[in-house]
Amino acid sequence: MEFIYKKVSKDDLRKRMEHCEIDSESKSVPVYKGFRYFSTFDLREDEEANFFLVAINKQSNNVVGVMRIKCYSLGSVEYVSESTKVEGDYFTLISFVDVKEEFKRKGIATNLYRTLNDVLTTEDMLMGTKLSWEGAKAKLDKLRKQLVTKCPVYNSYSDYAEELYEECDW
């Protein structure tokens, strides 16, 4: 099986997902069938997301993996859009990584991280979020630090603050 990995906007992903089935078992959030977290809520107009990285199955042309990316201001931890972003004044946050159930264990999350490394610059700073049980089991925090090499990588904002504190010359 071959996959295409690329960066897409929320609008492009919304169009691509228009005719995709919603999991009838999902109770509170309308999750796309086969995914655990990726839902229609992620693609709403008012939802903050700078871009997504996706894995597309070459045979079916369907999205089988998603990484949601947001950018925030360092000082106030406010959302920063692409048009208001100032170099060195923000951090990039991986909101989630989700792979369709039948495509797990095929290297998709790994390749999404590799694609992220290609998208980031040396001016960026990457932060993760608290991992789900599945993400912790897959050791995504270690994978993130191993594969994202273009910029500093932190597992959380607390890790970043701790490093700043250690660097202070008291």
N, C-alpha and C positions, 0 to 999 in steps of 0.2 A: 504494500500500500504506500502510495506517495502523497505527501502533503505540501501545500503552499503556505508559507508563513508571511504575513504582511501586516503593516500598520493601516488601520482604517479609522475614519471618523465615526462618531456616534450616528450621524445621519446615514452614512453609507451602510453601517451595520444594521440599522433599523430597516432600511430597504431590503437588505439581503435576508433578514429574518421575518419579513412581513407574512409569508405563507407557511412559516414553520409551526408545527404543532406545539400546543401548550400541554404540559403534563397534567392530566386530570386528577392525579393523586396529590398534587401540591395543594396544601391547605390555605396558607395565608398569602403567599406570594405566587403569582403566575410564572412558574419556572418553565423554560423551554424543555421540551421532552428530551430525556437522556442526560440533561445537565442537573447538577445539584444546586447551584447558586445563580447561574446566569438567567435573568428573568426579564420580562417586559419592562419592569421598573427601571432597569439599568439604562434603558433606551428612551425614557421619557424626556421631553423637551426641558423640563425644569431640573432634571437630574445632572449633577456635576460629574463630568468625565472629560478629560482632555482628548483621549483617544483610546482605542482598543488595539491589541495585537491579536490576530486570529490565526488559527490553523484551519485550512480548508482542504477537505479530501478531494484530490484531483479527479477521482472517478465520479463521485456524485456531485461535486461542486458545493457541498454542504459544509457549514461551519461545524467543526468537531472539537475545537479548543478555543478558549477566550482568556485574555489577560486584560483586565480593566485598569487603566492608568489615570491618575489624577495628579494635579500639581497644586501645591499650597505655598503660601508665603511663609518664610521662616519666622519672622517676627511675630505675626499675629495668628498663624495657622489658619488663615483664610484661604478659600479657594481662589486660584489664579487661572484665568482663561488664557488661551494661546495669545490673544491680542494684548493682554495686560502684563504678561510675564516679562520680568527684567532679569537679565543674566546674573547669576549668583545670589539672587534674592528669593529663591524658592527651593523646594525639594519635590521630588517625584515620588509618588506613593503608588505601590501596587495594591489596588483595592481587593482584587481576588484573581485567582487562576482557577479555571474550571475546564475540565475535559469530559466530553460525553462518556458515559459509562462503558460502552462497548469499544472505546478507543483508548482506554487507560492502559498504562504499562507499554506504550508504544513510542515513548520518547517525546511526546507532544509538549508536555510542560517544560522539559529540558530545552526543546527548540524554541519555545516561546521566550524563555529567558535569554537564549542566544540572540534571538531577534531583538529583544529589548536592548541588549548590549550594543547591537548595531545601530539602534535608534538614538541611544543616549550619547552625550558628549562629555568631554572632560570637565566641563563647567557644571554638570548636573550633580545631584546628590540623591541617592535612592534610599527610600525607607520602605520596609515591609510593614505588615500589620500582624496582629495576633493570628496565628495559624489555627485553622480548624483541626479537629482530631485527625482527619485524613491528610491535611497538609503537614502536620507534625510527623505523622507516620512516614510520609514520603520524604521527610527531611528537606522541605522546600527552603527553609532558612539557610541551610548549608549549601544547597544547590544555587540559591540566589547569590551568595557570597563567592561561590566558586566560578560561576559563569558570567557574572556582571563585573567586568574588570576596568571599564572605562572611567568610572567615577567612584567616589566613596559609597559604601553600602552599609546601611544600619538595619538591624532587625526591628527597631522601633525608635520613636522620637526620644524615649528615655535613654536608649543606648547612645544616641547622638549627644544629648545633654550631658550624660556622664563623661563622654570623651572631652567635651568642651570644658567641663569642670576640672578634669585631670590636666588639661593643657594650660589652665590658668596659672599664672605666676603669682601666687598669693604672697 
